[in-house]
């Protein structure tokens, strides 16, 4: 029953509720994320981070830190577990110089590669439009990019968008993404261009690096598809992206078409599985803050309040990997041994639980993981017994022959 001011009721005055309102109801999500980040500038969530997040969708810790724009490298330093993750300054400088060379003369060489590798049946790009994408803030640049894409689609011919800005909703938080380039073909279709500084030797590059570039490009393809879906008719976003790398050991650009349909499907599915940022933020204690200038003990408690899903693969994808690995080791978590093993163990989450199940001290016998562990333990014990009997026989033979006993 509602209480109204000025009521004639003579009952006792109602006591104010001591239960605080959920943070995301009392404040906007953006305000809540700013509180979690603290008084520091937000770190943009780029495609590289999104690809890594999609590869580990069960990690709520990374989801909330990336969603709030927390600089995880600075946070790791403040926690006393600095990580060497990231590109060196030399690699960044070399990459920027190579990208500038590829895009020189209005992107003539880049468009030539796009024509040769992606669309050889179209007319040669003798000239191309390069629209100005300058605007205020990421929202303004996103809107300007969408307008340029629409105009280029209707105009026909070749168009090169240099560092456009795309937006992608990730678990309720908007991420602004900046691909190296997007090419609009004469038929109105769109292609993503990835420019990397690792070499392409004899027409092929390191498969691991190409795979990482494909996962990153798949994120851009997803974001472009959202822009295309708002147009009528919707332009086609090509699933073959152009990868441009230095040729052999020179600084000359070479291009290769990379099909990212598989990476796009996996990334879309994994991003859809992410718990929404609001749910993670609501579960945190009031006053939680990840600002790197906080006390180390307070920061450790704040980070520990968000569940993580550490795996060895995190070492090459996340700045907090060393901190999470130390915590996983101290907790005896089996995740530190790899995701495939963790999946085989079912509900057994720690090394102690695994050993107890193998010894028959815990676990249900009809559990496939427990049964497999006990069978493995029995085989190990049998092998050790046979090895012990064999060693005993060797010692007896040596004594009979007058040889010294084996130790």
Secondary structure, 3 states (H helix, E strand, C coil): CCCCCCCCCCCCCCCCCCCCCCHHHHCCHHHHHHHHHCCCCCCCCCHHHHHHHHHCCCCHHHHHHHHCCCCHHHHHHHCCCCCCCCCCHHHHHHHHHHHHHHCHHHHHHHHHHHHHHCCCCCCCCCCCECCCCCCCHHHHHHHHHHHHHHHHHHHCCCEEEECCCEEEEECCEEEEECCCEEEECCCCCEEEEEECCCCEECCECCHHHHHHHHHHHHHHHHHHHHHHHCCCCCCCECCEEEEEEEECCCCCEEEEEEECHHHHHHHHHHHHHCCCHHHHHHCCCCCCCCCCCCCHHHHHHHHHCCCCCCCHHHHHCCCCHHHHHHHHHHCCEHHHHCHHHHHHCCCCCEHHHHHHHHCCCCCCCCCHHHHHHHHHHHHHHHHHHHHHHHHHHHHHHHHHCCCCCCC
